[in-house]
């Protein structure tokens, strides 16, 4: 009955959508007239130089608010010398993170988009809906052509459209431009599942290369990162073997790994090692060849990112293969991270008990070697599977015992990294949907002085999730990116469904966003009627 009541409420608002759209168009015309007046007042001396510098780093929405002429052309060709995470200057960068003004929060979201977002978030908050979607996409019904077409068409126009950037790199680029227009940036994610053999790895590599290529056609500030999954360019079985070998070497430092290159610490004294109970056999010649092929794929991606001047962010996975992923990340960071701004970023999952200790050890090793290191901080996405694996082997879960412990770990890691990058090289991406963590990080960033020119700091949320937090942080003066997977529906939906299963708690906890969206829809309806 509760779900039915919410559905009726959404449909009731939708009926009034046409009236709201008329009022919205009138408000848009008023905003445009106001923008023109501000633009006229904003003209001063040295306009060309200021406009050139602004158009290199500031999203169009901010430029219009400040009165800049976004059509001004560069004074001369500029080489790739900007920092990888291009600074986005905001008119006011105080740590004033507020969600009380819903009209301001959602001022750049059209009413149809707001209605669709509300409906989709209500649906995904229902666990039976996630269960049904997972069953449907994996059922034999997908082999019946008429039903398959109907299912994919429905999914494409609802959930896929809400959470994804498009079906190919070109449509993803269009989504990035729209995002940039409202002051946000994009993290491009080629949505592929794990690879099982070298042929699949090579196909996935080409997809990642196309992703990097399309970023070069976009404004320099519009794409913050290209995301790569090591599990898509190195066979899963090989990653498991490498992780076993690395764990055993941590247990027994005399254990020789002839293929191992220079690397930051991968484990801490408290890291779980129960995945590897017996001494593993060395890599076979065939496995060593596959390892070299995988390393070459990753180094190729790193080199292309250096040429495109765009950072490469390595996604995290479950602890079974994470040691191998960290090995790829850290060994490549040593080769490619130069100066103050890292090209290769790793990911730390703070729901793991050893997360903070591992991050600090890697950061300290990077400092000792003079390597700028960047990290994305997330809470984590494999809680159920991690706990089940540990229990099956007779060990305690590697996940924090309470959600409060996970929040504390994320906030502590955020504070550590913000202090670190305020006084030296490196970068941090704070990927969170938690409002309190966003507020704490915003205040800390302001305290340490990296709120205004913050090319070392990026906040991030999933595309289609936590819109209020994204716009609130952007309005407060911070760089904010949306994690934007793209690819054909048939390819990306399994990727999204797996993450929906892993992130049930996050989807169910979208109530804050839904509440604010309903409040704004009610405000627009009231403004139209009265």
Beta strands, then each sheet from edge to edge (+ up, - down):
strand 1: 185-190
strand 2: 223-228
strand 3: 311-314
strand 4: 344-349
strand 5: 374-378
strand 6: 427-431
strand 7: 457-462
strand 8: 480-486
sheet 1: 1+ 2+ 3+ 4+ 5+ 6+ 7+ 8+ 1+
end
